[in-house]
Amino acid sequence: DALYFEELSLERVLDVYDREGVDVGVVVSMGGQIPQNLAVPLDKAGAHVLGTRPAMIDAAEDRSKFSALMDKAGVKQPRWAELESEEAAITFAKSVGYPVLVRPSYVLSGAAMAVCRDEQGLLDHLHKAKDVSKEHPVVVSKFVRGARELEVDAVAKDGQVICAALHEHIEDAGVHSGDATLMLPPQTLSAYALQRARDATREIAKSLQISGPLNVQFLIGGREGPPGSNELDGSFESMNAVRVIECNLRASRSVPFVSKSTGVDFADVATRVLAGYPVAPTDPDHPLPPLYPSSTEHIRPKNFVAVKAPMFSFARLRGADPTLGVEMASTGEVACFGADAHEAFLKAYLSTNTKLPKKGDAVLLSFAAPYAHRALAPAYQLYELGYRLYATQNTADYLNQRSVPCEKVAFPTDESTQDALDAAEVLKDGSVRLVVNLHSPESQRLADNYLIRRTAADYHIALITNTQLFETLAIALARHNHGDFLALKPASLFHHYKMEKNEDAWTDVDEFH
């Protein structure tokens, strides 16, 4: 065997291909986005691409071709249009209503992807998207508010899915999958939604004749427009809708996570498919997880929940805005197992080197008005746990009026509140150990919210900028405080096993957990 340290370009790959006298083929589905982008050029140059045909890879990467293929296959997706002109994009956005999502083709980590909430924002991002994706179309689609996000990591052979794992994002859709916190198996989605996602995955694999790894992302529920005549606020047709976002015909960054969690090496299965080897697992105790489990016995992981949390390097990136969006920002990740979702989440969150507040420490809260109602309950949970609450003006007024005591602090740029504490100063003096900043693009205090987030990152203070994460963290902290999480108490794994009763183990007694 030979190992080459060269740039991933068409010229260098062909040089190695010729030098080694490759007579079997080249794999482009196990190295991320750049090899995927080389599939069609390699095919045109005469190299044999193993696995899914390059024409099908192009059909998945080209946003317009993929959307048209999904329409033909009967797989639902948000309303979309290929960008032909700025005027056409504006007309489409007006017809479906803002916000809309601008999506270039053949890009890594959501580059130049953006949620646009008005015409000027749409025009600004269209120019950026066209610069990033010059040779391929840019698609504009309706952005679905309040939708959950589900991913399917799978391996297919000749268009048939042979193993699959479904995992759910804690954050609502709108956060890049690389920055999202994943739960496996899904915890909040209905059996109906999961079955429709399985059906769609089956049709996608068949339509693209996939042989190799794939990752499919879905929107679950959410509302696209105003209530219909037969709908209520809590009961509307699209709440059960399952819409495909995209399909990547490569091993995703979550493959190691699903492999560890299910006990099946998805990369090994995919490699066997690419090489034409038998795909039956060598370990009879760990059969391939099917796309359609015949019973709960076949759903894996079994008896525990796995959570993957992202890690960020905002403290090292001077001036960067520590917030989540459709472009990826994380630089690492960590996964942990737990007896349930909240235990696994708290273990994973702590494993990202986040230091959470102790009883008596202070927490700084700042909510944009659209998020205040949903953030009320977790804010009260923090108060019940004994944390001192600081809040910016409107947030403090909202919470105090609803029997959640907190002390008001001024925004960093406020000059008219000389007697009030300054939000930036309470962060710098070390008394605040957690910041919850739920900001909105429509906020009138964009600069102040940025300063709060940036100061938290600079002073290594735990920062939450997502409503669903805030809810999950508050529940996890409350349950930990009540002593529900035995695994988080002992100083070592040895102490944990010594304290744990055999009947409380959620794996076999002699297995690590």
C-alpha positions in Angstrom: 0.0 0.0 0.0 1.0 3.6 -0.5 0.0 6.8 1.3 0.1 10.1 -0.5 0.1 13.5 1.2 -1.1 15.7 -1.7 -3.8 18.3 -2.3 -7.2 16.9 -3.2 -7.4 18.3 -6.8 -8.3 16.7 -10.1 -4.7 16.8 -11.3 -3.1 15.3 -8.3 -5.7 12.5 -8.0 -5.2 11.6 -11.7 -1.4 11.7 -11.2 -1.7 9.1 -8.3 -4.2 7.1 -10.3 -1.8 6.8 -13.2 1.3 6.3 -11.1 -0.2 3.5 -9.2 -1.8 1.9 -12.2 -5.2 1.7 -10.5 -7.3 -1.0 -12.2 -10.2 -1.2 -9.7 -11.3 2.3 -9.2 -11.4 5.4 -7.0 -13.5 6.1 -3.9 -15.0 9.6 -3.6 -17.6 8.9 -0.9 -15.5 8.6 2.2 -13.5 11.8 2.3 -16.0 14.6 2.6 -17.2 17.3 0.2 -14.1 17.9 -1.9 -13.8 14.3 -3.3 -17.6 14.5 -4.1 -16.9 17.5 -6.2 -14.3 15.6 -8.1 -16.7 12.7 -9.1 -17.9 14.1 -12.4 -14.4 15.5 -13.5 -12.8 12.1 -12.6 -15.4 10.2 -14.6 -14.9 12.5 -17.6 -11.1 12.0 -17.4 -11.6 8.2 -17.6 -11.1 7.2 -14.0 -13.5 4.5 -12.7 -15.5 5.9 -9.7 -16.6 3.1 -7.4 -20.1 3.0 -5.9 -22.8 5.4 -6.9 -22.5 6.6 -10.5 -21.0 10.1 -10.9 -24.2 11.2 -12.8 -26.3 10.4 -9.7 -23.8 12.2 -7.4 -24.2 15.2 -9.6 -28.0 14.8 -9.4 -27.8 14.9 -5.6 -25.3 17.8 -5.4 -27.0 20.0 -8.0 -29.8 21.6 -6.0 -32.1 22.1 -9.0 -31.6 18.5 -10.4 -32.2 17.0 -6.9 -35.3 19.0 -6.3 -36.7 18.1 -9.7 -35.9 14.4 -9.0 -37.6 14.5 -5.7 -40.8 16.0 -7.3 -40.7 13.1 -9.8 -40.3 10.5 -7.1 -43.1 11.9 -5.1 -40.9 12.9 -2.1 -42.1 16.0 -0.4 -39.9 19.1 0.0 -40.3 22.8 0.8 -41.5 24.8 -2.2 -38.5 25.8 -4.3 -37.4 27.5 -7.5 -34.1 27.6 -9.4 -32.5 31.0 -9.5 -32.8 32.4 -13.1 -32.7 36.1 -12.3 -33.0 38.4 -9.3 -36.5 39.4 -10.5 -37.6 35.7 -10.6 -36.2 35.1 -7.1 -38.0 38.1 -5.7 -41.3 37.0 -7.4 -40.9 33.5 -5.9 -40.1 34.9 -2.4 -43.2 37.1 -2.5 -45.4 34.2 -3.7 -44.4 31.8 -0.8 -43.7 34.5 1.8 -40.6 35.4 3.7 -38.4 33.9 5.1 -36.8 32.0 2.3 -33.6 30.0 2.2 -30.8 30.6 -0.4 -29.0 27.3 -1.2 -26.0 27.1 -3.5 -24.9 23.7 -5.0 -21.7 21.7 -4.4 -20.7 23.6 -1.2 -19.1 22.5 2.0 -20.6 23.2 5.5 -23.4 25.4 4.2 -21.1 28.0 2.6 -23.1 31.0 1.4 -26.4 29.4 2.6 -28.6 32.0 4.3 -32.1 32.6 5.6 -33.4 35.8 4.1 -36.2 37.6 5.8 -36.8 40.5 3.4 -36.1 41.5 -0.2 -32.8 43.4 0.5 -31.4 40.4 2.5 -32.4 38.1 -0.4 -30.6 40.3 -3.0 -27.4 40.5 -0.8 -27.2 36.8 -0.3 -28.0 35.9 -4.0 -24.8 37.7 -5.0 -22.7 35.9 -2.5 -24.2 32.5 -3.4 -23.6 33.0 -7.1 -20.0 33.9 -6.4 -19.5 30.6 -4.3 -21.4 28.4 -6.8 -20.6 29.9 -10.2 -20.9 26.8 -12.3 -24.0 25.3 -10.6 -27.5 26.6 -9.9 -28.6 28.4 -6.8 -32.0 27.3 -5.5 -34.3 29.5 -3.3 -36.8 27.6 -1.1 -39.4 28.4 1.5 -37.9 28.4 5.0 -40.2 26.4 7.3 -40.5 27.9 10.8 -40.7 25.7 13.8 -39.8 22.4 12.1 -37.9 19.6 13.7 -34.9 18.1 11.9 -34.2 14.4 11.4 -31.2 12.8 9.8 -30.8 9.3 8.3 -27.3 7.8 8.0 -27.5 4.7 5.8 -25.7 2.4 3.4 -27.3 1.3 0.2 -26.5 -1.3 -2.5 -27.9 -1.0 -6.0 -30.6 1.3 -4.8 -31.6 -0.7 -1.8 -30.9 0.5 1.8 -29.2 -2.3 3.7 -28.6 -0.5 7.0 -29.7 2.7 8.5 -29.8 4.8 11.7 -32.2 7.7 12.4 -31.2 10.6 14.7 -32.9 13.8 15.7 -31.6 17.3 16.3 -32.4 18.9 19.7 -32.4 22.3 18.0 -35.2 23.2 15.6 -34.4 23.3 11.9 -32.2 26.3 10.9 -29.1 25.1 12.7 -26.4 23.5 10.5 -26.3 19.7 11.1 -22.6 20.0 12.0 -23.5 22.5 14.8 -26.6 20.7 16.0 -26.9 18.5 19.1 -28.0 15.0 17.9 -30.0 12.4 19.8 -30.0 8.7 18.8 -32.6 7.2 18.7 -35.0 10.1 18.1 -36.8 11.2 21.2 -39.7 13.6 20.3 -40.8 12.5 16.9 -43.9 10.4 16.2 -43.8 6.9 14.8 -45.8 8.2 11.9 -43.1 10.8 11.0 -40.3 8.3 11.4 -42.1 5.9 9.1 -42.6 8.6 6.4 -38.9 9.5 6.6 -38.0 5.8 6.1 -40.3 5.7 3.1 -38.7 8.8 1.6 -35.2 7.4 2.2 -36.1 4.2 0.4 -37.4 6.2 -2.6 -34.3 8.5 -2.6 -31.9 5.5 -2.6 -34.0 3.9 -5.4 -34.2 7.1 -7.5 -30.4 7.8 -7.3 -29.5 4.1 -7.5 -27.1 4.5 -4.6 -24.3 2.1 -3.8 -22.4 3.3 -0.8 -23.0 5.7 2.1 -25.7 8.3 2.2 -27.0 11.0 4.6 -30.5 12.3 4.2 -31.8 15.3 6.1 -35.5 15.9 6.7 -37.8 18.6 8.1 -40.5 17.3 10.4 -43.6 19.4 10.9 -43.5 23.2 11.1 -45.7 25.7 9.4 -45.3 27.2 6.0 -48.2 29.7 5.9 -51.2 31.0 7.8 -53.8 28.6 9.2 -56.2 27.1 6.7 -60.0 26.9 7.0 -59.9 23.5 8.7 -56.9 24.2 10.9 -56.3 25.4 14.4 -53.1 26.8 16.0 -52.4 23.4 17.6 -53.7 21.3 14.8 -52.6 21.9 11.2 -51.9 19.8 8.2 -48.2 20.5 7.9 -47.5 19.5 11.6 -47.2 15.9 10.3 -45.4 16.8 7.1 -42.0 15.1 6.3 -40.0 17.1 3.8 -36.5 16.3 2.5 -33.8 19.0 2.7 -30.9 17.3 1.0 -29.2 14.0 0.4 -25.4 13.6 0.5 -24.0 10.6 -1.2 -21.0 10.3 1.1 -20.1 9.3 4.6 -21.3 12.2 6.8 -19.6 13.5 9.9 -22.1 11.6 12.0 -21.0 8.1 10.8 -18.6 7.6 13.7 -21.4 8.6 16.1 -24.0 6.2 14.7 -21.4 3.4 14.4 -20.4 3.7 18.1 -24.0 4.0 19.1 -25.4 1.1 17.2 -22.4 -1.2 17.4 -22.2 -1.5 13.6 -19.3 0.0 11.7 -21.1 1.9 8.9 -17.8 2.8 7.2 -16.9 -0.9 7.0 -20.3 -1.8 5.5 -20.0 1.0 3.0 -16.5 -0.1 2.0 -17.7 -3.7 1.5 -20.4 -2.4 -0.9 -17.9 -0.2 -2.8 -15.5 -3.1 -3.1 -18.2 -5.6 -4.1 -17.6 -7.8 -1.0 -20.4 -9.6 1.0 -22.0 -7.1 3.4 -23.3 -9.6 6.1 -21.8 -8.6 9.4 -19.2 -10.9 11.0 -20.6 -10.4 14.5 -24.0 -12.2 14.9 -24.7 -10.2 18.0 -24.7 -7.0 16.0 -26.7 -7.5 12.8 -27.1 -4.6 10.5 -29.8 -2.1 11.7 -32.5 -2.2 9.1 -34.3 0.8 7.6 -37.6 -0.7 8.7 -37.2 -2.3 12.2 -39.6 -5.2 12.5 -40.0 -4.6 16.2 -38.6 -2.4 19.0 -36.0 -5.2 19.6 -34.4 -4.2 16.3 -34.1 -0.5 17.1 -30.6 0.5 18.2 -29.2 1.7 20.3 -31.2 -0.3 22.8 -31.8 0.6 26.5 -29.8 3.9 26.3 -29.7 7.2 24.4 -26.6 8.6 22.6 -26.1 12.4 22.3 -23.5 14.1 20.1 -22.7 17.7 21.1 -20.7 20.2 19.0 -17.5 22.0 20.2 -16.7 25.5 19.1 -13.5 27.6 19.1 -15.1 31.1 19.3 -12.7 32.1 22.0 -9.8 31.7 19.6 -11.5 33.5 16.7 -11.3 37.2 17.6 -14.5 39.0 16.7 -16.4 36.0 15.5 -20.1 35.9 16.5 -20.8 32.9 18.8 -24.2 32.0 17.4 -25.8 29.1 15.5 -27.1 29.3 11.9 -27.2 27.5 8.6 -23.5 27.9 8.0 -21.3 25.5 10.1 -19.1 27.0 12.8 -18.2 24.0 15.0 -14.6 22.7 15.1 -15.2 19.4 16.9 -17.7 17.2 18.7 -18.1 14.8 21.5 -20.6 12.0 22.1 -21.8 10.4 25.3 -24.3 7.7 26.3 -26.9 8.0 29.0 -29.9 6.1 30.5 -32.1 8.7 28.9 -31.8 11.8 26.7 -31.2 14.3 29.4 -28.5 12.3 31.1 -26.7 11.8 27.8 -27.1 15.5 26.9 -25.7 16.7 30.2 -22.7 14.3 30.0 -22.0 15.4 26.4 -22.4 19.1 27.2 -20.0 18.8 30.1 -17.5 16.9 28.0 -17.2 19.9 25.6 -15.2 21.6 28.4 -18.2 23.7 29.4 -18.3 24.7 33.0 -21.8 25.0 34.3 -22.9 27.2 37.2 -23.1 26.0 40.7 -25.9 26.9 43.2 -25.5 30.6 44.1 -23.8 31.5 40.8 -25.3 34.0 38.5 -27.0 33.5 35.1 -27.5 36.3 32.6 -30.7 36.1 30.5 -31.6 38.1 27.5 -34.6 37.0 25.3 -35.9 38.5 22.1 -39.7 39.0 22.4 -40.6 36.1 20.1 -38.8 33.6 22.3 -39.8 35.0 25.7 -42.9 32.8 26.2 -41.1 29.6 25.5 -38.1 30.6 27.6 -40.2 31.5 30.7 -40.4 27.9 32.1 -36.7 27.1 31.8 -35.9 30.5 33.3 -38.1 29.6 36.3 -36.4 26.2 36.6 -33.0 28.0 37.0 -34.5 30.3 39.7 -35.8 27.2 41.5 -32.4 25.6 41.4 -30.9 28.5 43.4 -29.2 30.5 40.6 -29.1 34.3 40.8 -30.7 35.7 37.7 -29.6 38.8 35.9 -31.6 40.0 32.8 -31.6 42.8 30.3 -34.4 45.4 30.6 -37.3 43.9 28.7 -36.4 40.4 29.7 -36.3 41.4 33.4 -39.6 43.2 33.1 -41.2 40.2 31.5 -39.8 37.7 34.1 -40.5 39.8 37.1 -44.1 40.4 36.0 -44.5 36.6 35.9 -43.0 35.8 39.4 -39.5 34.9 38.2 -37.3 37.3 40.3 -34.3 38.7 38.6 -32.1 41.7 38.7 -32.1 44.2 35.8 -28.8 44.9 34.0 -28.2 47.5 31.3 -27.2 46.7 27.7 -23.5 47.4 27.1 -24.1 50.4 24.9 -26.8 52.0 27.2 -25.7 55.4 28.6 -29.0 56.5 30.1 -29.1 53.9 32.9 -26.1 55.1 35.0 -27.3 53.3 38.2 -28.0 49.9 36.7 -25.4 47.2 36.4 -23.9 46.8 33.0 -24.3 43.4 31.3 -20.7 43.3 30.0 -19.3 44.2 33.4 -21.2 41.5 35.3 -19.7 39.0 32.7 -16.2 40.3 33.2 -16.2 40.3 37.0 -16.7 36.5 37.1 -20.0 36.3 38.9 -21.9 35.0 35.9 -21.3 31.4 34.9 -24.0 31.0 32.2 -25.3 33.3 29.5 -28.6 32.6 27.7 -28.9 35.0 24.8 -31.9 34.1 22.6 -31.6 36.8 19.9 -33.8 37.4 16.8 -32.7 38.9 13.5 -35.5 41.4 13.9 -34.1 42.6 17.2 -33.5 46.3 17.7 -30.4 45.5 19.9 -28.2 43.5 17.4 -25.0 45.2 18.5 -25.7 44.8 22.2 -26.6 41.1 21.8 -23.4 40.5 19.9 -21.4 42.2 22.6 -23.0 40.0 25.2 -22.2 36.8 23.3 -18.7 37.9 22.4 -17.9 38.8 26.0 -19.2 35.4 27.1 -16.9 33.7 24.6 -13.9 35.8 25.5 -14.3 35.1 29.2 -15.0 31.3 28.7 -18.5 31.5 30.1 -21.1 28.9 29.1 -23.3 30.3 26.4 -26.7 29.1 25.1 -28.2 30.8 22.0 -30.9 28.4 21.1 -34.3 28.0 22.8 -34.5 24.2 22.5 -31.0 23.9 24.0 -32.1 26.2 26.9 -35.1 24.0 27.6 -33.1 20.8 27.5 -30.3 22.2 29.7 -32.8 23.5 32.3 -34.5 20.1 32.6 -31.2 18.3 32.7 -29.8 20.5 35.5 -33.1 20.1 37.5 -33.0 16.4 37.2 -29.3 16.3 38.1 -30.0 18.5 41.1 -32.7 16.0 42.2 -30.2 13.2 42.1 -31.6 11.4 39.0 -28.3 11.0 37.2 -26.2 8.5 39.1 -23.6 8.4 36.3 -22.7 12.1 36.9 -21.9 11.8 40.6 -18.9 9.4 41.0 -15.4 10.7 40.5 -14.5 7.7 38.3 -16.1 4.9 36.3 -14.9 2.5 39.0 -16.8 4.4 41.6 -19.9 4.4 39.4 -19.9 0.6 38.9 -19.3 0.2 42.7 -22.4 2.3 43.5 -24.7 1.1 40.8 -27.1 -1.7 41.5 -27.2 -4.5 38.9 -30.9 -4.0 38.2 -30.2 -0.3 37.4 -27.7 -1.0 34.6 -29.1 -0.1 31.2 -26.6 -2.4 29.4 -25.5 -5.9 30.4 -24.0 -5.8 33.9 -20.5 -6.5 32.8 -20.5 -4.0 29.9 -19.1 -0.5 30.0 -21.8 2.2 30.1 
